[in-house]
Amino acid sequence: IRSLENQTVTSNISELSDLMFFELNDWIENNYPDKSHLGKVSFIGHSLGSVIIRATAKKLKNVFWANKLYCFISLSSPHIGLHHASRSVNLVTSLIPFFSNSPVLKELTLTDNE
């Protein structure tokens, strides 16, 4: 998804999923206008990408191609935040507030409501 390439530093997960939803929906509508040739739609995500895909999936129930959704594969993704990660990841995430003001990192470290 091209609209996500430079967004992760300044956006939150909801904003990133909105970008993904609109770009994906536009691409499908532009490339499959007759709707009959569209096959199964699957998603494969890694790390933060899977979290964004999961947030986007909630928005896909009303698109014309919702019945084409087939599979979602998530690899090494922090679906329950970074606090449940390994010790080395926890060390890195404890330093994040000192180096980054990223809304996504705050959400993943569960510090976005402070």
VEXDOTI-244680 format. One record per residue: residue number from 1; residue in one letter; chain; x, y, z of N, C-alpha, C in turn. Coordinates in steps of 0.001 Angstrom, whole numbers. Each point is the difference from the previous one (the first is absolute). Layout:
BEGIN
{torvex: NUM	dolum: A	kolgu: A	n_x: X	n_y: Y	n_z: Z	ca_x: X	ca_y: Y	ca_z: Z	c_x: X	c_y: Y	c_z: Z}
...
END
This chain:
BEGIN
{torvex: 1	dolum: I	kolgu: A	n_x: 855	n_y: -1165	n_z: 0	ca_x: -855	ca_y: 1165	ca_z: 0	c_x: 902	c_y: 1230	c_z: 0}
{torvex: 2	dolum: R	kolgu: A	n_x: -13	n_y: 729	n_z: -1063	ca_x: 916	ca_y: 1133	ca_z: -164	c_x: -269	c_y: 1151	c_z: 968}
{torvex: 3	dolum: S	kolgu: A	n_x: -1253	n_y: 217	n_z: 361	ca_x: -312	ca_y: 1133	ca_z: 865	c_x: 550	c_y: -163	c_z: 1408}
{torvex: 4	dolum: L	kolgu: A	n_x: 458	n_y: -1189	n_z: 365	ca_x: 528	ca_y: -242	ca_z: 1347	c_x: 1510	c_y: 147	c_z: 90}
{torvex: 5	dolum: E	kolgu: A	n_x: 671	n_y: 160	n_z: -1118	ca_x: 1459	ca_y: -43	ca_z: -8	c_x: 672	c_y: 963	c_z: 975}
{torvex: 6	dolum: N	kolgu: A	n_x: -476	n_y: 1213	n_z: 122	ca_x: 654	ca_y: 979	ca_z: 869	c_x: -912	c_y: 505	c_z: 1106}
{torvex: 7	dolum: Q	kolgu: A	n_x: -1015	n_y: -747	n_z: 349	ca_x: -996	ca_y: 478	ca_z: 944	c_x: 202	c_y: -474	c_z: 1432}
{torvex: 8	dolum: T	kolgu: A	n_x: 765	n_y: -1054	n_z: 217	ca_x: 0	ca_y: -628	ca_z: 1323	c_x: 542	c_y: 883	c_z: 1116}
{torvex: 9	dolum: V	kolgu: A	n_x: 794	n_y: 993	n_z: -306	ca_x: 576	ca_y: 828	ca_z: 1050	c_x: -1002	c_y: 1013	c_z: 533}
{torvex: 10	dolum: T	kolgu: A	n_x: -870	n_y: 513	n_z: -850	ca_x: -877	ca_y: 1093	ca_z: 408	c_x: -1461	c_y: -392	c_z: 156}
{torvex: 11	dolum: S	kolgu: A	n_x: -374	n_y: -1220	n_z: -283	ca_x: -1396	ca_y: -416	ca_z: 39	c_x: -230	c_y: -1049	c_z: 1073}
{torvex: 12	dolum: N	kolgu: A	n_x: -1275	n_y: -153	n_z: 380	ca_x: -340	ca_y: -1085	ca_z: 918	c_x: -564	c_y: -1175	c_z: -796}
{torvex: 13	dolum: I	kolgu: A	n_x: -289	n_y: -1099	n_z: 651	ca_x: -442	ca_y: -1213	ca_z: -688	c_x: -1311	c_y: 229	c_z: -737}
{torvex: 14	dolum: S	kolgu: A	n_x: -913	n_y: 734	n_z: 585	ca_x: -1279	ca_y: 271	ca_z: -655	c_x: 192	c_y: 789	c_z: -1303}
{torvex: 15	dolum: E	kolgu: A	n_x: 858	n_y: 1013	n_z: 43	ca_x: 269	ca_y: 784	ca_z: -1213	c_x: 667	c_y: -857	c_z: -1070}
{torvex: 16	dolum: L	kolgu: A	n_x: 923	n_y: -860	n_z: 397	ca_x: 679	ca_y: -882	ca_z: -946	c_x: -975	c_y: -998	c_z: -613}
{torvex: 17	dolum: S	kolgu: A	n_x: -932	n_y: -502	n_z: 801	ca_x: -977	ca_y: -939	ca_z: -548	c_x: -975	c_y: 710	c_z: -946}
{torvex: 18	dolum: D	kolgu: A	n_x: -317	n_y: 1263	n_z: 276	ca_x: -826	ca_y: 779	ca_z: -940	c_x: 702	c_y: 143	c_z: -1346}
{torvex: 19	dolum: L	kolgu: A	n_x: 1290	n_y: 334	n_z: 39	ca_x: 769	ca_y: 125	ca_z: -1245	c_x: 11	c_y: -1316	c_z: -766}
{torvex: 20	dolum: M	kolgu: A	n_x: 231	n_y: -1092	n_z: 705	ca_x: 32	ca_y: -1303	ca_z: -653	c_x: -1363	c_y: -346	c_z: -586}
{torvex: 21	dolum: F	kolgu: A	n_x: -1053	n_y: 246	n_z: 755	ca_x: -1353	ca_y: -303	ca_z: -473	c_x: -315	c_y: 750	c_z: -1290}
{torvex: 22	dolum: F	kolgu: A	n_x: 226	n_y: 1302	n_z: -11	ca_x: -347	ca_y: 792	ca_z: -1181	c_x: 843	c_y: -377	c_z: -1216}
{torvex: 23	dolum: E	kolgu: A	n_x: 1289	n_y: -215	n_z: 207	ca_x: 850	ca_y: -374	ca_z: -1128	c_x: -366	c_y: -1384	c_z: -533}
{torvex: 24	dolum: L	kolgu: A	n_x: -218	n_y: -939	n_z: 885	ca_x: -360	ca_y: -1353	ca_z: -411	c_x: -1345	c_y: -23	c_z: -715}
{torvex: 25	dolum: N	kolgu: A	n_x: -988	n_y: 661	n_z: 556	ca_x: -1324	ca_y: 44	ca_z: -601	c_x: 44	c_y: 677	c_z: -1370}
{torvex: 26	dolum: D	kolgu: A	n_x: 709	n_y: 1121	n_z: -113	ca_x: 136	ca_y: 681	ca_z: -1292	c_x: 683	c_y: -889	c_z: -1023}
{torvex: 27	dolum: W	kolgu: A	n_x: 1054	n_y: -702	n_z: 418	ca_x: 731	ca_y: -854	ca_z: -932	c_x: -902	c_y: -1110	c_z: -533}
{torvex: 28	dolum: I	kolgu: A	n_x: -754	n_y: -633	n_z: 886	ca_x: -893	ca_y: -1083	ca_z: -429	c_x: -1104	c_y: 542	c_z: -893}
{torvex: 29	dolum: E	kolgu: A	n_x: -599	n_y: 1114	n_z: 359	ca_x: -1081	ca_y: 558	ca_z: -827	c_x: 512	c_y: 434	c_z: -1373}
{torvex: 30	dolum: N	kolgu: A	n_x: 1236	n_y: 512	n_z: -70	ca_x: 557	ca_y: 436	ca_z: -1285	c_x: 459	c_y: -1167	c_z: -874}
{torvex: 31	dolum: N	kolgu: A	n_x: 479	n_y: -1074	n_z: 608	ca_x: 528	ca_y: -1125	ca_z: -762	c_x: -1028	c_y: -1108	c_z: -252}
{torvex: 32	dolum: Y	kolgu: A	n_x: -1090	n_y: -6	n_z: 735	ca_x: -1049	ca_y: -1000	ca_z: -163	c_x: -1364	c_y: 678	c_z: -26}
{torvex: 33	dolum: P	kolgu: A	n_x: -241	n_y: 890	n_z: -982	ca_x: -1257	ca_y: 752	ca_z: -12	c_x: -1242	c_y: -880	c_z: -193}
{torvex: 34	dolum: D	kolgu: A	n_x: 137	n_y: -1126	n_z: -709	ca_x: -1173	ca_y: -862	ca_z: -201	c_x: -232	c_y: -966	c_z: 1161}
{torvex: 35	dolum: K	kolgu: A	n_x: 914	n_y: -48	n_z: 919	ca_x: -110	ca_y: -757	ca_z: 1249	c_x: -20	c_y: -1518	c_z: -175}
{torvex: 36	dolum: S	kolgu: A	n_x: -170	n_y: -491	n_z: -1198	ca_x: -142	ca_y: -1442	ca_z: -174	c_x: 1339	c_y: -732	c_z: -95}
{torvex: 37	dolum: H	kolgu: A	n_x: 1064	n_y: 695	n_z: -353	ca_x: 1290	ca_y: -653	ca_z: -183	c_x: 879	c_y: 15	c_z: 1252}
{torvex: 38	dolum: L	kolgu: A	n_x: -466	n_y: 655	n_z: 1030	ca_x: 774	ca_y: 63	ca_z: 1236	c_x: -37	c_y: -1351	c_z: 699}
{torvex: 39	dolum: G	kolgu: A	n_x: 1180	n_y: -536	n_z: 287	ca_x: 91	ca_y: -1280	ca_z: 710	c_x: 47	c_y: 216	c_z: 1494}
{torvex: 40	dolum: K	kolgu: A	n_x: 615	n_y: -912	n_z: 702	ca_x: 121	ca_y: 101	ca_z: 1450	c_x: 1008	c_y: 1077	c_z: 375}
{torvex: 41	dolum: V	kolgu: A	n_x: -278	n_y: 688	n_z: 1081	ca_x: 880	ca_y: 1048	ca_z: 501	c_x: 574	c_y: -463	c_z: 1334}
{torvex: 42	dolum: S	kolgu: A	n_x: 1328	n_y: -89	n_z: 58	ca_x: 682	ca_y: -411	ca_z: 1226	c_x: 989	c_y: 1067	c_z: 421}
{torvex: 43	dolum: F	kolgu: A	n_x: 321	n_y: 17	n_z: 1271	ca_x: 963	ca_y: 950	ca_z: 536	c_x: 1106	c_y: -755	c_z: 731}
{torvex: 44	dolum: I	kolgu: A	n_x: 1223	n_y: 441	n_z: -212	ca_x: 1141	ca_y: -520	ca_z: 742	c_x: 711	c_y: 1212	c_z: 592}
{torvex: 45	dolum: G	kolgu: A	n_x: 177	n_y: -1	n_z: 1298	ca_x: 637	ca_y: 1134	ca_z: 652	c_x: 1091	c_y: -434	c_z: 952}
{torvex: 46	dolum: H	kolgu: A	n_x: 922	n_y: 909	n_z: 222	ca_x: 1096	ca_y: -242	ca_z: 937	c_x: 109	c_y: 1197	c_z: 928}
{torvex: 47	dolum: S	kolgu: A	n_x: 191	n_y: -263	n_z: 1260	ca_x: 225	ca_y: 1023	ca_z: 1005	c_x: -1142	c_y: 1021	c_z: -12}
{torvex: 48	dolum: L	kolgu: A	n_x: 323	n_y: 1274	n_z: -88	ca_x: -1015	ca_y: 1049	ca_z: 24	c_x: -980	c_y: -133	c_z: -1166}
{torvex: 49	dolum: G	kolgu: A	n_x: 460	n_y: -527	n_z: -1127	ca_x: -887	ca_y: -184	ca_z: -1151	c_x: -1206	c_y: -856	c_z: 336}
{torvex: 50	dolum: S	kolgu: A	n_x: 192	n_y: -1042	n_z: 793	ca_x: -1118	ca_y: -863	ca_z: 397	c_x: -981	c_y: 733	c_z: 901}
{torvex: 51	dolum: V	kolgu: A	n_x: 501	n_y: 848	n_z: 851	ca_x: -876	ca_y: 776	ca_z: 888	c_x: -856	c_y: 946	c_z: -838}
{torvex: 52	dolum: I	kolgu: A	n_x: 589	n_y: 609	n_z: -1012	ca_x: -737	ca_y: 904	ca_z: -882	c_x: -1022	c_y: -777	c_z: -824}
{torvex: 53	dolum: I	kolgu: A	n_x: 380	n_y: -1171	n_z: -510	ca_x: -942	ca_y: -831	ca_z: -753	c_x: -1179	c_y: -386	c_z: 879}
{torvex: 54	dolum: R	kolgu: A	n_x: 261	n_y: -393	n_z: 1235	ca_x: -1079	ca_y: -385	ca_z: 906	c_x: -951	c_y: 1165	c_z: 260}
{torvex: 55	dolum: A	kolgu: A	n_x: 547	n_y: 1191	n_z: 165	ca_x: -843	ca_y: 1181	ca_z: 205	c_x: -798	c_y: 326	c_z: -1266}
{torvex: 56	dolum: T	kolgu: A	n_x: 596	n_y: -239	n_z: -1157	ca_x: -674	ca_y: 243	ca_z: -1274	c_x: -1113	c_y: -1009	c_z: -226}
{torvex: 57	dolum: A	kolgu: A	n_x: 207	n_y: -1231	n_z: 405	ca_x: -981	ca_y: -1066	ca_z: -234	c_x: -1368	c_y: 346	c_z: 585}
{torvex: 58	dolum: K	kolgu: A	n_x: -21	n_y: 715	n_z: 1099	ca_x: -1266	ca_y: 409	ca_z: 607	c_x: -810	c_y: 898	c_z: -935}
{torvex: 59	dolum: K	kolgu: A	n_x: 675	n_y: 710	n_z: -878	ca_x: -655	ca_y: 956	ca_z: -892	c_x: -444	c_y: -620	c_z: -1316}
{torvex: 60	dolum: L	kolgu: A	n_x: 342	n_y: -1263	n_z: -224	ca_x: -254	ca_y: -626	ca_z: -1294	c_x: -1362	c_y: -677	c_z: -120}
{torvex: 61	dolum: K	kolgu: A	n_x: -800	n_y: -1	n_z: 1051	ca_x: -1252	ca_y: -752	ca_z: -47	c_x: -1039	c_y: 596	c_z: -953}
{torvex: 62	dolum: N	kolgu: A	n_x: 130	n_y: 1257	n_z: -384	ca_x: -995	ca_y: 618	ca_z: -875	c_x: 481	c_y: 235	c_z: -1429}
{torvex: 63	dolum: V	kolgu: A	n_x: 1183	n_y: -481	n_z: -351	ca_x: 476	ca_y: 173	ca_z: -1381	c_x: -632	c_y: -1080	c_z: -875}
{torvex: 64	dolum: F	kolgu: A	n_x: -132	n_y: 280	n_z: -1296	ca_x: -668	ca_y: -954	ca_z: -882	c_x: 734	c_y: -1325	c_z: -102}
{torvex: 65	dolum: W	kolgu: A	n_x: 1271	n_y: -12	n_z: 330	ca_x: 809	ca_y: -1217	ca_z: -124	c_x: 230	c_y: -692	c_z: 1339}
{torvex: 66	dolum: A	kolgu: A	n_x: -785	n_y: 333	n_z: 1000	ca_x: 175	ca_y: -597	ca_z: 1338	c_x: -144	c_y: -1523	c_z: -33}
{torvex: 67	dolum: N	kolgu: A	n_x: -844	n_y: -518	n_z: -885	ca_x: -176	ca_y: -1456	ca_z: -82	c_x: 1207	c_y: -689	c_z: -646}
{torvex: 68	dolum: K	kolgu: A	n_x: 963	n_y: 773	n_z: -498	ca_x: 1206	ca_y: -559	ca_z: -605	c_x: 1146	c_y: -125	c_z: 1008}
{torvex: 69	dolum: L	kolgu: A	n_x: -177	n_y: 529	n_z: 1201	ca_x: 1055	ca_y: -83	ca_z: 1015	c_x: 223	c_y: -1458	c_z: 362}
{torvex: 70	dolum: Y	kolgu: A	n_x: 1253	n_y: -413	n_z: -22	ca_x: 294	ca_y: -1413	ca_z: 155	c_x: 862	c_y: -310	c_z: 1219}
{torvex: 71	dolum: C	kolgu: A	n_x: 1131	n_y: 701	n_z: 140	ca_x: 958	ca_y: -430	ca_z: 1013	c_x: 847	c_y: 1184	c_z: 471}
{torvex: 72	dolum: F	kolgu: A	n_x: 427	n_y: -79	n_z: 1250	ca_x: 899	ca_y: 992	ca_z: 582	c_x: 1094	c_y: -752	c_z: 747}
{torvex: 73	dolum: I	kolgu: A	n_x: 1230	n_y: 195	n_z: -431	ca_x: 1153	ca_y: -625	ca_z: 652	c_x: 809	c_y: 1099	c_z: 667}
{torvex: 74	dolum: S	kolgu: A	n_x: 235	n_y: -162	n_z: 1282	ca_x: 722	ca_y: 991	ca_z: 787	c_x: 1292	c_y: -620	c_z: 527}
{torvex: 75	dolum: L	kolgu: A	n_x: 1115	n_y: 652	n_z: -287	ca_x: 1309	ca_y: -520	ca_z: 399	c_x: 700	c_y: 973	c_z: 951}
{torvex: 76	dolum: S	kolgu: A	n_x: 385	n_y: -468	n_z: 1156	ca_x: 762	ca_y: 787	ca_z: 986	c_x: -604	c_y: 1373	c_z: 231}
{torvex: 77	dolum: S	kolgu: A	n_x: -1261	n_y: 2	n_z: 371	ca_x: -716	ca_y: 1266	ca_z: 149	c_x: -407	c_y: 259	c_z: 1439}
{torvex: 78	dolum: P	kolgu: A	n_x: 114	n_y: 1239	n_z: 445	ca_x: -321	ca_y: 347	ca_z: 1395	c_x: -1481	c_y: 312	c_z: 200}
{torvex: 79	dolum: H	kolgu: A	n_x: -882	n_y: -974	n_z: -234	ca_x: -1441	ca_y: 247	ca_z: 95	c_x: -441	c_y: 385	c_z: 1408}
{torvex: 80	dolum: I	kolgu: A	n_x: 736	n_y: -420	n_z: 1018	ca_x: -381	ca_y: 364	ca_z: 1371	c_x: 1002	c_y: 982	c_z: 602}
{torvex: 81	dolum: G	kolgu: A	n_x: 681	n_y: 743	n_z: -858	ca_x: 957	ca_y: 993	ca_z: 458	c_x: 1394	c_y: -570	c_z: 139}
{torvex: 82	dolum: L	kolgu: A	n_x: 931	n_y: 871	n_z: 266	ca_x: 1405	ca_y: -403	ca_z: 97	c_x: 411	c_y: -414	c_z: 1409}
{torvex: 83	dolum: H	kolgu: A	n_x: -856	n_y: 183	n_z: 980	ca_x: 352	ca_y: -368	ca_z: 1373	c_x: 106	c_y: -1502	c_z: 198}
{torvex: 84	dolum: H	kolgu: A	n_x: -568	n_y: -770	n_z: -914	ca_x: 39	ca_y: -1458	ca_z: 122	c_x: 1068	c_y: -605	c_z: -897}
{torvex: 85	dolum: A	kolgu: A	n_x: 890	n_y: 812	n_z: -473	ca_x: 1070	ca_y: -464	ca_z: -889	c_x: 1186	c_y: -515	c_z: 824}
{torvex: 86	dolum: S	kolgu: A	n_x: 1039	n_y: -384	n_z: -701	ca_x: 1192	ca_y: -531	ca_z: 678	c_x: 706	c_y: 1089	c_z: 811}
{torvex: 87	dolum: R	kolgu: A	n_x: 931	n_y: -392	n_z: 822	ca_x: 728	ca_y: 959	ca_z: 837	c_x: 767	c_y: 1019	c_z: -834}
{torvex: 88	dolum: S	kolgu: A	n_x: 610	n_y: -441	n_z: -1089	ca_x: 756	ca_y: 944	ca_z: -827	c_x: -922	c_y: 1040	c_z: -620}
{torvex: 89	dolum: V	kolgu: A	n_x: -1196	n_y: -425	n_z: -420	ca_x: -967	ca_y: 953	ca_z: -552	c_x: -474	c_y: 932	c_z: 1097}
{torvex: 90	dolum: N	kolgu: A	n_x: -227	n_y: -512	n_z: 1195	ca_x: -436	ca_y: 845	ca_z: 1107	c_x: 1034	c_y: 1063	c_z: 341}
{torvex: 91	dolum: L	kolgu: A	n_x: 1267	n_y: -345	n_z: -63	ca_x: 1054	ca_y: 978	ca_z: 248	c_x: -71	c_y: 1129	c_z: -1023}
{torvex: 92	dolum: V	kolgu: A	n_x: -151	n_y: -375	n_z: -1250	ca_x: -81	ca_y: 1005	ca_z: -1068	c_x: -1249	c_y: 853	c_z: 170}
{torvex: 93	dolum: T	kolgu: A	n_x: -1143	n_y: -619	n_z: 284	ca_x: -1236	ca_y: 774	ca_z: 132	c_x: 27	c_y: 918	c_z: 1215}
{torvex: 94	dolum: S	kolgu: A	n_x: 762	n_y: -340	n_z: 1023	ca_x: 98	ca_y: 894	ca_z: 1152	c_x: 764	c_y: 1277	c_z: -344}
{torvex: 95	dolum: L	kolgu: A	n_x: 819	n_y: -56	n_z: -1038	ca_x: 763	ca_y: 1174	ca_z: -433	c_x: -744	c_y: 852	c_z: -1030}
{torvex: 96	dolum: I	kolgu: A	n_x: -1042	n_y: -538	n_z: -585	ca_x: -724	ca_y: 690	ca_z: -1072	c_x: -487	c_y: 1389	c_z: 407}
{torvex: 97	dolum: P	kolgu: A	n_x: -601	n_y: 175	n_z: 1174	ca_x: -500	ca_y: 1338	ca_z: 331	c_x: 1082	c_y: 1086	c_z: -10}
{torvex: 98	dolum: F	kolgu: A	n_x: 1223	n_y: -379	n_z: 198	ca_x: 1078	ca_y: 984	ca_z: 11	c_x: 432	c_y: 408	c_z: -1408}
{torvex: 99	dolum: F	kolgu: A	n_x: -280	n_y: -837	n_z: -990	ca_x: 491	ca_y: 247	ca_z: -1346	c_x: -1092	c_y: 248	c_z: -1028}
{torvex: 100	dolum: S	kolgu: A	n_x: -1239	n_y: -292	n_z: 331	ca_x: -1046	ca_y: 103	ca_z: -1007	c_x: -1288	c_y: 509	c_z: 615}
{torvex: 101	dolum: N	kolgu: A	n_x: -716	n_y: 768	n_z: -795	ca_x: -1310	ca_y: 487	ca_z: 391	c_x: -1059	c_y: -608	c_z: -919}
{torvex: 102	dolum: S	kolgu: A	n_x: 283	n_y: -1168	n_z: -543	ca_x: -870	ca_y: -658	ca_z: -962	c_x: -1283	c_y: -497	c_z: 652}
{torvex: 103	dolum: P	kolgu: A	n_x: -1172	n_y: 391	n_z: -542	ca_x: -1262	ca_y: -500	ca_z: 546	c_x: -121	c_y: -1524	c_z: -56}
{torvex: 104	dolum: V	kolgu: A	n_x: 504	n_y: -621	n_z: -1059	ca_x: -71	ca_y: -1461	ca_z: -116	c_x: 809	c_y: -671	c_z: 1096}
{torvex: 105	dolum: L	kolgu: A	n_x: 1192	n_y: 476	n_z: 249	ca_x: 827	ca_y: -594	ca_z: 1055	c_x: -634	c_y: 188	c_z: 1367}
{torvex: 106	dolum: K	kolgu: A	n_x: -651	n_y: 1126	n_z: 200	ca_x: -703	ca_y: 206	ca_z: 1270	c_x: -1150	c_y: -976	c_z: 148}
{torvex: 107	dolum: E	kolgu: A	n_x: -717	n_y: -269	n_z: -1109	ca_x: -1094	ca_y: -964	ca_z: 58	c_x: 525	c_y: -1409	c_z: 287}
{torvex: 108	dolum: L	kolgu: A	n_x: 1083	n_y: -372	n_z: -654	ca_x: 560	ca_y: -1350	ca_z: 178	c_x: 612	c_y: -216	c_z: 1378}
{torvex: 109	dolum: T	kolgu: A	n_x: 461	n_y: 1073	n_z: 619	ca_x: 547	ca_y: -124	ca_z: 1358	c_x: -1058	c_y: 333	c_z: 1058}
{torvex: 110	dolum: L	kolgu: A	n_x: -1222	n_y: 195	n_z: -450	ca_x: -1141	ca_y: 278	ca_z: 872	c_x: 180	c_y: 1251	c_z: 826}
{torvex: 111	dolum: T	kolgu: A	n_x: 638	n_y: 1003	n_z: -569	ca_x: 200	ca_y: 1275	ca_z: 684	c_x: -691	c_y: 1148	c_z: -721}
{torvex: 112	dolum: D	kolgu: A	n_x: -930	n_y: -315	n_z: -889	ca_x: -657	ca_y: 1031	ca_z: -812	c_x: -1066	c_y: 798	c_z: 739}
{torvex: 113	dolum: N	kolgu: A	n_x: -371	n_y: -398	n_z: 1193	ca_x: -1016	ca_y: 756	ca_z: 754	c_x: 610	c_y: 806	c_z: 1142}
{torvex: 114	dolum: E	kolgu: A	n_x: 1299	n_y: 54	n_z: 66	ca_x: 640	ca_y: 735	ca_z: 1108	c_x: 66	c_y: 1478	c_z: -309}
END
